[in-house]
């Protein structure tokens, strides 16, 4: 059966004008999306994949950006075949959100903070489907149930800041799917979601796709997800497409060295490595931007990096012969739920419920669990950014619960946190250089601002950025670049202990590998201790000595990371591990077979 095209992108060019030069963010990009097809777009941060999506949606802000060339032929169900670039703003608005919908990368900045989650989804339904408020509310609650939001009726009346990052992302997905679009553009739609909810969302998108013959442009750094969802893959590098083809060919026999590098960057589940390979192990570029391919195969690179069981045993003997650096004893953090005009407390959300564990100097303790399980609240409670209801937090022999403001400031100098959402944790009004230097000034690090600035530039280079970035503002960077800025800011105070709250969740796989290697390198060089919070079990397994699995505020399981992965003891942990998209060839073949049966 001949496939019907939905979107034909031909020779698309999008450029941004700066004071110094014109940057081609998208350079001569062409692809065709058919009905019922999913195209996965992959590439490093800044490769042009999100700009490609924004160009299709006609959301490039002018100035400084503009689509300078190309065609985007859309086969609309209401207007026939049209070139999106030639539509006026009014006609484009009638398509946007209705026939072409988009799930944005950062839900906190995409949701309006002054409206409830329910009102924002209702607005899209009422605008495009011309229904009354009662019907729109019913549809919104049904959508919240569909994307597995807990307490959907309650979240309808909740503001974005009152729910977790993963829950905000699910609200965005519900909004995008509310009008059954012909094309769904998904820009990192499952980045903030734990693996079980991610699996549910991907299954939901597949079901809607089959039912509506919806075309999906799926942008992600997670090649495991691409392997299971996509029909075709587009690999982008510096604004250009370097390779595209069907998913089997790309994964089984990649032709371009950049593609080989991306596939090798994924944390493996069947072995433990000293560090992760990066794109530079497979290709390098000279000053003119010309690429050279390494003759090494993936196995030649990774086989030399495997950690033996003897090496791991020795590390654990050294770690656990020490006294704990952090002791958490019977910690509880409850949030009251109030009702009525007098605000009477009717019940509590037990975000952290009687949790106890130790962390040893130089150790990385992985903390995993589904969205809303309490892992972020636990991390913030350790720093008393959220006040505990009861229990003890003892850091380096000091009872943190009993400290006053000045005492807590001293603790926070030594215990830093890298937050989940990099955009909302950076001040949009100050440059990133000022953002990093500010805590150094507060705590009196180094003798003057000249020395501090030199230290900031050194930190930026350590997280694969450059001195020129010092004077730029947060909005000028991609999501991955902003996360690296936040890591540099956490390192500025030379802490002993770092809580990484989904610190690599916004990064594409190649930059993620660089940052994870950097964190491990800094741990070995300076003796850092980490609590590493993530919904990505493959990343936690690579990073962690021990793993703590949380469920509904309680510890479900705790122990050696490799043992928990290979032999989980509880049904909950088995479900988490079973939902990991592995991206192996057997999984791709299974997915392709399922699609053939559905067709």
C-alpha positions in Angstrom: 0.0 0.0 0.0 1.4 3.4 -1.0 2.0 5.8 1.8 0.4 9.2 1.7 2.6 12.1 2.6 1.6 14.5 5.4 4.5 16.9 5.4 7.2 17.4 2.7 10.1 19.5 3.9 12.4 20.6 1.0 15.7 22.3 1.3 14.8 24.1 4.6 17.2 26.7 5.8 16.7 28.6 9.1 19.2 31.2 10.2 19.9 33.5 13.2 21.6 36.9 12.9 23.9 37.9 15.7 26.1 41.0 16.1 29.1 39.1 14.7 27.6 36.7 12.1 24.7 34.9 10.6 24.4 31.3 12.0 22.7 28.7 9.9 20.9 26.6 12.5 19.1 24.5 9.9 21.0 24.1 6.6 19.4 22.5 3.5 17.3 19.9 5.4 14.8 17.7 3.5 12.6 14.8 4.6 9.1 13.5 4.0 6.7 12.5 6.8 3.9 10.1 5.8 0.6 9.2 7.4 1.0 6.8 10.3 4.8 7.2 10.2 7.2 8.2 12.9 10.4 10.0 12.1 13.0 10.1 14.9 15.3 13.1 14.8 18.5 12.7 16.7 21.7 14.7 17.2 23.7 16.6 19.7 22.6 19.7 21.6 22.7 22.6 19.1 22.5 20.3 16.0 19.3 22.0 14.8 16.7 19.4 15.6 14.5 21.6 17.8 14.9 24.6 15.4 13.7 22.3 12.6 10.6 21.6 14.7 10.0 25.2 15.5 10.4 26.1 11.8 7.6 23.6 10.9 5.4 25.2 13.6 6.3 28.7 12.3 7.5 29.6 15.8 10.9 31.1 14.9 11.1 34.5 16.5 12.0 37.3 14.0 14.3 39.0 14.6 16.8 37.5 15.2 15.7 34.3 13.4 14.1 33.6 10.1 13.4 30.8 7.7 15.5 31.9 4.7 14.8 29.2 2.1 12.8 26.0 1.4 9.3 24.7 1.3 7.1 22.9 3.8 4.2 21.3 2.0 1.5 20.2 4.4 -1.4 18.0 3.4 -4.1 19.6 5.5 -7.4 17.8 6.2 -9.2 21.2 6.0 -7.2 23.2 3.5 -5.7 20.7 1.1 -2.0 20.9 0.1 -0.4 24.1 1.3 3.0 25.6 1.8 3.2 26.4 5.5 5.8 29.2 4.8 3.3 31.1 2.6 0.4 31.0 5.1 -0.6 34.3 6.9 -0.5 34.3 10.7 -4.2 33.9 11.1 -4.4 30.7 9.0 -1.3 29.3 10.7 -2.8 29.8 14.1 -5.9 27.8 13.0 -3.6 24.9 12.1 -1.2 25.2 15.1 -2.5 23.2 18.0 -5.3 21.8 15.9 -3.9 19.9 12.9 -0.2 20.3 13.9 0.5 20.1 17.6 3.8 20.2 19.5 5.0 19.0 22.9 7.8 21.3 24.0 11.0 20.3 25.7 10.7 22.3 28.9 7.2 22.1 30.4 7.8 24.6 33.2 8.4 27.4 30.7 5.6 26.2 28.3 2.9 26.2 30.9 1.4 29.5 32.1 2.1 29.8 35.9 -1.0 32.0 36.6 -3.5 29.5 35.2 -4.4 26.0 36.5 -3.3 23.0 34.5 -7.0 22.2 33.6 -7.7 25.7 32.4 -4.8 25.6 30.0 -5.8 22.3 28.4 -9.5 23.4 28.3 -8.5 26.6 26.4 -7.0 24.5 23.5 -10.1 22.3 23.3 -12.6 25.2 23.4 -10.7 27.2 20.8 -10.3 24.5 18.2 -13.3 22.2 18.8 -15.9 24.9 19.6 -17.4 23.1 22.6 -18.7 24.6 25.9 -16.8 24.7 29.2 -18.6 21.6 30.7 -17.7 19.4 27.7 -14.1 20.8 27.6 -13.6 20.0 31.3 -14.8 16.4 30.9 -12.5 15.9 27.9 -9.6 17.4 29.9 -10.1 15.1 32.9 -10.3 12.1 30.5 -7.0 13.2 28.9 -5.4 13.5 32.3 -6.5 9.9 33.0 -5.2 8.8 29.6 -1.7 10.1 30.4 -1.9 8.5 33.8 -1.8 11.7 36.0 -2.5 10.8 39.6 -5.7 12.4 41.0 -6.7 13.9 37.6 -9.7 15.8 39.1 -7.4 17.4 41.7 -4.6 18.2 39.2 -7.2 20.0 37.0 -7.4 22.7 39.7 -3.6 22.6 40.4 -1.1 25.2 39.2 2.1 24.1 37.4 4.5 24.9 40.3 2.5 22.5 42.5 3.3 19.3 40.6 6.5 17.4 39.7 8.5 17.8 36.4 7.2 14.5 35.1 3.6 15.5 35.9 4.0 18.9 34.1 5.3 17.0 31.0 2.2 14.8 31.0 -0.1 17.9 31.2 1.8 19.2 28.0 1.2 15.8 26.3 -2.5 15.9 27.1 -2.7 19.4 25.7 -1.0 18.4 22.5 -3.2 15.4 22.0 -6.4 17.2 22.8 -7.4 17.9 19.2 -6.3 14.6 17.6 -3.7 16.4 15.3 -2.6 15.1 11.9 1.0 15.8 12.9 2.4 15.6 16.4 5.9 17.2 16.9 7.4 15.8 20.1 10.5 17.7 21.3 12.0 15.5 24.0 8.4 14.5 25.2 9.5 11.8 27.6 12.7 13.4 29.0 11.2 14.2 32.4 9.3 11.0 32.7 10.2 7.8 34.5 10.5 4.7 32.4 7.1 3.2 33.3 5.2 6.4 32.4 7.4 6.8 29.3 6.4 3.3 28.2 2.7 4.2 28.8 3.0 7.5 26.8 4.8 5.8 23.9 2.1 3.1 23.8 -0.5 5.8 23.9 1.2 7.7 21.0 1.3 4.5 19.0 -2.4 3.8 19.6 -3.4 7.3 18.6 -1.1 7.1 15.6 -2.8 3.9 14.4 -6.3 5.2 15.1 -5.8 8.6 13.4 -3.0 7.8 10.9 -1.1 10.6 12.8 2.4 11.4 11.6 4.9 12.0 14.4 8.2 13.9 14.4 9.9 12.6 17.5 13.0 14.5 18.7 14.9 12.8 21.5 18.4 12.1 22.8 17.3 8.6 23.9 18.2 6.2 21.1 16.5 3.4 22.9 13.2 5.2 22.5 13.9 5.9 18.8 14.7 2.2 18.3 11.3 1.1 19.6 9.1 3.9 18.2 10.5 5.3 14.9 10.1 4.0 11.4 12.8 6.3 10.0 15.7 8.1 11.6 17.2 11.5 10.7 20.6 12.2 12.2 21.5 15.9 12.4 24.9 17.5 13.0 25.6 21.2 12.9 22.3 22.0 11.1 22.7 19.4 8.4 21.4 15.9 7.9 24.4 13.5 7.9 22.4 10.3 7.6 18.8 9.2 7.3 17.1 5.9 6.6 14.9 3.2 8.2 15.5 2.4 11.8 16.8 -1.1 11.2 19.6 0.1 8.8 20.6 3.0 11.1 21.0 0.8 14.1 22.3 -2.4 12.5 24.7 -0.8 10.0 25.3 2.9 10.6 27.3 4.5 7.8 28.4 7.9 9.2 31.0 8.1 12.0 28.8 10.6 13.9 25.9 8.0 13.9 28.3 5.3 15.2 29.5 7.7 17.9 25.9 8.4 19.1 25.1 4.7 19.2 28.2 4.0 21.3 27.5 6.8 23.8 24.5 5.0 25.4 25.2 3.6 28.9 25.2 -0.2 28.4 23.0 -2.4 30.6 24.9 -5.7 30.2 28.3 -4.4 31.4 30.0 -1.7 33.5 32.5 0.7 32.0 35.1 3.0 33.5 33.8 5.8 31.3 31.4 6.1 28.4 32.7 6.4 24.8 31.9 9.8 23.2 31.5 11.0 19.6 35.1 12.1 19.5 36.2 8.5 19.8 34.7 7.8 16.4 35.1 11.1 14.5 37.0 14.3 14.8 36.8 17.7 13.1 39.6 20.0 12.1 39.6 23.8 12.2 37.8 23.9 8.9 35.0 21.6 10.2 36.1 18.7 8.0 35.3 15.3 9.6 37.7 12.4 9.9 36.6 8.9 10.8 38.3 6.7 13.3 39.1 3.1 12.2 38.0 1.8 15.6 34.8 -0.3 15.9 32.4 0.2 18.8 33.5 -3.1 20.4 37.2 -2.1 20.1 36.5 1.0 22.1 34.2 -0.4 24.8 36.0 -3.7 25.4 39.0 -1.7 26.8 36.8 0.2 29.2 35.1 -2.7 31.1 35.4 -2.7 34.9 36.2 -6.2 36.2 34.4 -7.7 39.2 37.8 -7.5 41.2 38.1 -3.8 40.5 34.6 -3.2 41.7 35.0 -5.3 44.8 38.2 -3.4 45.8 36.4 0.0 45.3 33.6 -1.2 47.6 35.9 -2.4 50.3 37.6 1.0 50.3 34.3 2.9 50.3 32.4 1.0 53.0 35.3 0.7 55.5 34.8 4.4 56.2 32.4 6.2 58.5 29.3 7.6 56.6 29.4 11.2 55.4 25.6 11.5 55.5 23.2 9.6 57.7 19.5 9.9 57.2 17.4 8.4 60.0 13.6 7.8 59.9 13.1 10.9 57.7 9.5 12.0 57.0 8.4 14.9 54.8 4.6 15.3 54.7 2.6 18.0 52.8 -0.8 18.9 54.2 -3.9 18.9 51.9 -6.4 21.6 52.9 -10.1 21.9 52.1 -12.9 24.3 52.8 -12.9 28.1 53.3 -11.0 27.8 56.6 -8.2 25.7 55.1 -8.8 22.7 57.3 -6.1 20.0 56.9 -8.0 16.9 55.8 -5.0 14.6 55.0 -1.3 14.5 54.1 0.7 13.6 51.1 3.5 11.4 52.5 6.3 12.5 50.0 9.0 10.9 52.2 7.8 8.3 54.6 10.2 6.9 57.2 13.3 6.7 55.0 16.7 5.7 56.4 20.1 5.3 54.6 23.8 6.2 54.8 26.1 7.7 52.1 29.8 7.1 52.3 32.7 9.5 51.3 33.4 9.2 47.6 30.3 7.1 46.9 27.6 7.6 44.3 24.2 6.6 45.6 21.6 6.3 42.9 18.1 7.2 43.7 15.4 6.0 41.3 11.6 5.7 41.2 8.6 6.9 39.3 7.5 10.5 39.1 6.0 11.5 42.4 7.7 8.8 44.4 9.4 11.4 46.6 13.0 11.2 45.3 13.3 15.0 44.5 11.6 15.9 47.8 14.1 13.6 49.6 17.1 15.4 47.9 15.7 18.8 48.8 14.9 17.8 52.4 18.5 16.7 52.9 19.5 20.4 52.1 16.5 21.7 54.1 15.1 23.4 51.0 12.0 21.5 52.1 11.6 21.3 55.9 11.3 17.7 57.2 8.3 16.7 59.3 10.4 14.4 61.5 13.6 12.4 61.5 17.3 13.2 61.5 19.8 14.4 58.9 23.4 14.1 60.0 26.1 15.5 57.7 29.7 15.0 58.7 28.7 14.5 62.3 26.5 17.7 62.4 22.7 17.4 63.0 21.4 19.5 60.1 17.9 19.7 61.6 19.1 21.9 64.5 21.1 24.4 62.4 20.0 28.1 62.1 20.3 30.2 58.9 24.0 30.9 59.1 24.8 27.2 60.0 22.7 26.1 57.0 24.6 28.4 54.6 27.9 26.8 55.7 26.4 23.4 55.0 25.1 24.5 51.6 28.5 25.6 50.6 29.7 22.0 51.0 26.5 20.4 49.8 25.3 21.6 46.4 22.3 20.6 44.3 22.0 20.5 40.5 18.3 21.1 39.8 16.1 19.2 37.3 14.9 22.2 35.2 17.9 24.3 34.1 16.0 27.2 32.7 13.9 27.9 35.8 17.0 27.7 38.0 18.9 30.4 36.0 18.0 34.1 36.3 17.0 35.2 32.8 18.2 38.8 33.6 21.9 38.1 34.3 24.6 36.5 32.1 25.6 33.0 32.9 29.0 34.3 34.0 27.3 36.4 36.6 25.1 33.4 37.6 28.2 31.3 38.3 30.2 34.0 40.0 27.4 35.1 42.3 27.6 32.2 44.8 31.4 32.5 44.9 31.0 36.2 45.9 28.4 35.3 48.6 30.7 32.6 50.2 34.0 34.6 49.7 35.6 32.0 47.3 38.9 33.4 46.0 40.3 36.8 46.7 38.7 39.0 44.1 36.4 39.0 41.0 39.2 38.8 38.6 40.3 35.5 40.1 36.7 34.4 40.3 36.1 35.2 36.6 39.2 33.1 35.6 37.8 30.2 37.7 34.4 30.5 36.0 35.9 30.4 32.5 37.9 27.3 33.6 34.7 25.7 34.9 32.9 26.5 31.6 35.6 24.8 29.6 35.5 21.8 32.0 31.8 21.3 31.0 32.6 21.6 27.3 31.6 25.2 26.8 33.8 28.2 25.9 35.0 31.6 27.3 32.7 33.4 24.9 29.6 32.0 26.6 30.5 33.9 29.8 28.6 37.1 28.5 25.5 35.4 27.1 22.1 35.0 28.7 20.2 31.7 29.5 17.7 32.1 26.6 20.6 32.0 24.1 21.4 28.4 25.0 19.9 25.0 24.2 18.4 22.9 27.0 21.6 20.8 27.2 23.9 23.8 27.3 21.8 25.3 30.2 22.2 22.1 32.1 26.0 22.2 31.7 25.9 25.8 33.0 24.1 24.6 36.2 26.7 21.9 36.7 29.5 24.5 36.4 27.7 26.7 39.0 27.4 23.8 41.4 31.1 23.1 41.1 32.1 26.8 41.6 31.9 26.4 45.4 34.2 23.3 45.4 31.6 21.3 47.4 32.2 17.9 49.1 28.7 16.5 48.4 26.5 17.1 45.3 22.9 16.1 44.9 22.2 15.6 41.1 18.5 15.9 40.6 17.9 14.6 37.0 21.0 16.5 36.1 21.5 14.8 32.7 17.8 14.2 31.8 17.7 17.2 29.4 20.9 16.2 27.6 21.2 14.3 24.4 23.1 11.0 24.6 26.5 12.3 23.4 26.6 15.3 25.8 25.1 13.1 28.6 28.1 10.8 28.2 30.5 13.7 28.4 28.8 15.1 31.6 28.6 11.7 33.2 32.3 11.1 32.5 33.0 14.6 33.9 31.1 13.9 37.1 33.0 10.6 37.6 36.3 12.3 36.8 35.6 15.1 39.3 34.6 12.5 41.9 37.9 10.6 41.5 40.0 13.8 41.4 38.4 15.7 44.3 36.7 13.0 46.3 33.2 14.2 45.6 30.2 12.3 47.0 27.0 12.1 45.0 23.3 11.4 45.5 22.3 10.8 41.8 18.6 11.1 41.3 17.2 9.9 37.9 14.3 8.1 36.3 16.8 6.6 33.8 17.9 3.3 35.3 20.6 2.8 32.7 22.3 6.1 33.7 21.9 5.3 37.4 23.4 1.8 36.9 26.4 3.3 35.1 27.0 6.0 37.8 26.1 4.4 41.1 27.8 2.1 43.5 24.5 1.4 45.3 21.0 2.0 44.2 18.0 3.0 46.3 14.6 2.4 44.7 11.7 4.5 46.0 8.0 4.0 45.7 5.2 6.2 47.3 7.7 7.8 49.7 9.2 4.6 51.0 12.3 2.6 50.2 11.3 -0.3 48.0 14.8 -1.9 47.6 18.4 -0.9 48.3 21.7 -2.5 47.4 24.5 -2.9 44.9 23.4 -1.4 41.5 24.5 -4.4 39.4 22.8 -6.9 41.7 19.5 -4.9 41.8 19.5 -4.7 38.0 20.4 -8.4 37.4 18.3 -9.8 40.3 15.5 -7.4 41.4 13.7 -8.6 44.6 10.4 -6.7 44.3 7.7 -6.6 41.7 8.0 -2.8 41.5 11.7 -2.9 40.7 11.1 -5.6 38.1 8.5 -3.4 36.5 10.9 -0.4 36.3 13.7 -2.5 34.8 11.3 -4.1 32.3 10.2 -0.7 31.0 13.7 0.4 30.0 13.9 0.9 26.3 17.1 -1.0 25.5 17.5 -0.1 21.8 18.9 -3.5 20.9 18.4 -5.1 17.5 16.1 -7.8 18.9 13.8 -5.1 20.3 13.8 -3.2 16.9 12.8 -6.4 15.1 10.0 -7.1 17.6 8.7 -3.5 17.2 8.8 -3.8 13.4 6.9 -7.1 13.5 4.2 -5.6 15.7 3.8 -2.7 13.2 3.4 -5.2 10.3 0.6 -7.0 12.2 -1.2 -3.7 12.9 -1.0 -2.7 9.2 
